[in-house]
Amino acid sequence: MAVDPRKVLPTKINLIRLRREYLMIKRIRGVMEEKREVLLHYIKSAAEEYNRYQEEVFKTIGEVFTNYYLGVAAEGAERVRLYAESAPESLDVDVGTRILFAVRTPTFNLDRSSLATPALPGGAHPRLSLAYRQARDLLPKLLKLLEYDESIRLLIEELRETQRLINAMDYVILPSYENAMKFIRSVLEERMREDFMRLKMLKRKFEQRAEAEAAARG
């Protein structure tokens, strides 16, 4: 998209065309700058939500492991393994997309009916049941945390691409147009000076001829 001044004919038409394109690119740059600001806002908002969910999730994970290991200590590792093997290994997650300022980000929704329920006997240690319930309730939050994480990554990628385009406009495209227009203006100004000098010389010749003719008649 950059312009090579050496490949542009120095004409008024091309100068007008380059000016129009230059102004259009400046407007596009303004839109890209607004997009960058909106992306920064979305990233900041998503990062705040991510941190909030992360603290909540990590706290609950600690409680899940504490209750689980207390239950294992009471029941025995072998018995707990049998409890776990009684539950089918199945978990369905619906993956969708949403648009955040022209960026497609993922959404994850847990199908709760697919959650496996271990066959805990009536006499099982209550810590195991508590750990299972906590882990079950934690899964949607884990998916939400993953959703925020992936959304932030995609938004940052879009932000980097937007900044790259802005930099290209600032340091390559717009300067190339400015140089091309400067080159054309300098050539046109030089031509105007040459035409002026040529007209001045012609005027002088006409004046000298008129004087010579007047002298000859006198």
ChimeraX attribute file (.defattr): number of C-alpha atoms within 10 A of each C-alpha:
attribute: neighborCount
match mode: 1-to-1
recipient: residues
	/A:1	10
	/A:2	13
	/A:3	18
	/A:4	12
	/A:5	17
	/A:6	9
	/A:7	8
	/A:8	15
	/A:9	14
	/A:10	19
	/A:11	13
	/A:12	13
	/A:13	10
	/A:14	15
	/A:15	21
	/A:16	12
	/A:17	12
	/A:18	19
	/A:19	16
	/A:20	12
	/A:21	14
	/A:22	19
	/A:23	12
	/A:24	12
	/A:25	16
	/A:26	15
	/A:27	12
	/A:28	14
	/A:29	20
	/A:30	13
	/A:31	13
	/A:32	17
	/A:33	16
	/A:34	12
	/A:35	18
	/A:36	19
	/A:37	13
	/A:38	15
	/A:39	22
	/A:40	15
	/A:41	12
	/A:42	18
	/A:43	20
	/A:44	13
	/A:45	12
	/A:46	18
	/A:47	16
	/A:48	13
	/A:49	15
	/A:50	19
	/A:51	14
	/A:52	12
	/A:53	18
	/A:54	17
	/A:55	11
	/A:56	14
	/A:57	17
	/A:58	13
	/A:59	11
	/A:60	17
	/A:61	17
	/A:62	11
	/A:63	15
	/A:64	21
	/A:65	15
	/A:66	15
	/A:67	21
	/A:68	22
	/A:69	16
	/A:70	17
	/A:71	21
	/A:72	18
	/A:73	12
	/A:74	15
	/A:75	16
	/A:76	12
	/A:77	13
	/A:78	10
	/A:79	12
	/A:80	19
	/A:81	11
	/A:82	13
	/A:83	17
	/A:84	16
	/A:85	12
	/A:86	13
	/A:87	14
	/A:88	12
	/A:89	11
	/A:90	9
	/A:91	12
	/A:92	12
	/A:93	14
	/A:94	9
	/A:95	11
	/A:96	11
	/A:97	11
	/A:98	12
	/A:99	9
	/A:100	13
	/A:101	12
	/A:102	11
	/A:103	15
	/A:104	14
	/A:105	18
	/A:106	17
	/A:107	18
	/A:108	17
	/A:109	15
	/A:110	17
	/A:111	12
	/A:112	14
	/A:113	9
	/A:114	13
	/A:115	16
	/A:116	15
	/A:117	15
	/A:118	16
	/A:119	13
	/A:120	17
	/A:121	8
	/A:122	7
	/A:123	7
	/A:124	16
	/A:125	18
	/A:126	16
	/A:127	19
	/A:128	24
	/A:129	16
	/A:130	16
	/A:131	22
	/A:132	17
	/A:133	13
	/A:134	17
	/A:135	18
	/A:136	15
	/A:137	13
	/A:138	18
	/A:139	16
	/A:140	17
	/A:141	16
	/A:142	19
	/A:143	16
	/A:144	20
	/A:145	20
	/A:146	18
	/A:147	20
	/A:148	23
	/A:149	17
	/A:150	15
	/A:151	23
	/A:152	21
	/A:153	14
	/A:154	17
	/A:155	22
	/A:156	16
	/A:157	13
	/A:158	18
	/A:159	20
	/A:160	13
	/A:161	13
	/A:162	18
	/A:163	16
	/A:164	12
	/A:165	17
	/A:166	20
	/A:167	14
	/A:168	16
	/A:169	19
	/A:170	14
	/A:171	11
	/A:172	15
	/A:173	19
	/A:174	22
	/A:175	16
	/A:176	19
	/A:177	22
	/A:178	16
	/A:179	14
	/A:180	25
	/A:181	24
	/A:182	15
	/A:183	18
	/A:184	21
	/A:185	16
	/A:186	13
	/A:187	15
	/A:188	16
	/A:189	12
	/A:190	12
	/A:191	12
	/A:192	12
	/A:193	12
	/A:194	12
	/A:195	12
	/A:196	12
	/A:197	12
	/A:198	12
	/A:199	12
	/A:200	12
	/A:201	12
	/A:202	12
	/A:203	12
	/A:204	12
	/A:205	12
	/A:206	12
	/A:207	12
	/A:208	12
	/A:209	12
	/A:210	12
	/A:211	11
	/A:212	12
	/A:213	11
	/A:214	10
	/A:215	9
	/A:216	8
	/A:217	6
	/A:218	6
